[in-house]
Amino acid sequence: MLSQDKINRINELSKKSKTIGLSIEEAKEQTKLRKEYLESFRSSMRNTIENVKVLDPQGNDVTPQKVKEAKNKKYLN
């Protein structure tokens, strides 16, 4: 998870870019922070999806095969 300081900085840079604009250094920092945020988000989402088990109303496991394979691959590595 991304630290709250970094999230706050992303928001500051976003507001500044909409009002007065960013310097070249700030634009590079914004790009770097956004990339880091997206990597963190994707990792978290992937982890959530890999730990999901889908059940139908009768209680049968209907988890998609792709999710099962990803989970098995994760635990084998």
N, C-alpha and C positions, 0 to 999 in steps of 0.2 A: 504494500500500500504506500502511496505517495504521502510524504509528510504534509502536514497542514501548512507549514511555511511555504512549501513549494506551490501548493494549490493557491494560497493567497497571492503569491508572486505572479502566477499565471493570470489570475483575475486582475491584478494591478496592471500588468502589461496589456491585457485585453482592453481595459477601460482607457488606458493612455493611448493605445493605437486608434481608438474610436474618436478621441478628442483632439489631441495635439500631434499624434504620430509618434513613431518610435525611431530611435537612432539605429544605425546598423548593428551595433553591439546588442542593443535591446531586442531587436528583431531576431538575431541569432540565438539569444538566450530564450526568447519566447518559443522558437522552433524546437530547441533542445528540450525545454520543459514540457512542451506539448507531446513530443515524441516519448519522453519518459512516462508521462501520464498515460498515454495510449498503451504502452507496453505493460504497465501495471494493471490497467483496466482489463486488457485482453487476458493476461495471466490469471487474474481473479475470476473472470468469466469462464475461462477454460476449466479452471479448477472446480467451479460451481457445477458446470455442465457434466464434468466427468464423475461427479458424485451424486448425480440425480438418478433416481430409480422411478420409472413411470409404471403405474398400475392402472389397469382398467377397472370398471365398477365391480367386476367379479373378483378382483384381487390378483389377477394374472399379471405377471411382469411383461410389459409391452415396451420396454426400453428399446429405442432404436439400436440396431446392430452396430452402427458406427460409434455410438456412445459407449457401448459395451467394449468394443475393440480398443477405443482410446483409453478406457479405464484399465483394461488388461495390460495394454502396452505400458502405461504409466507404472503399474505395479511390478512389471517384469524388469524394468530398467533400473 
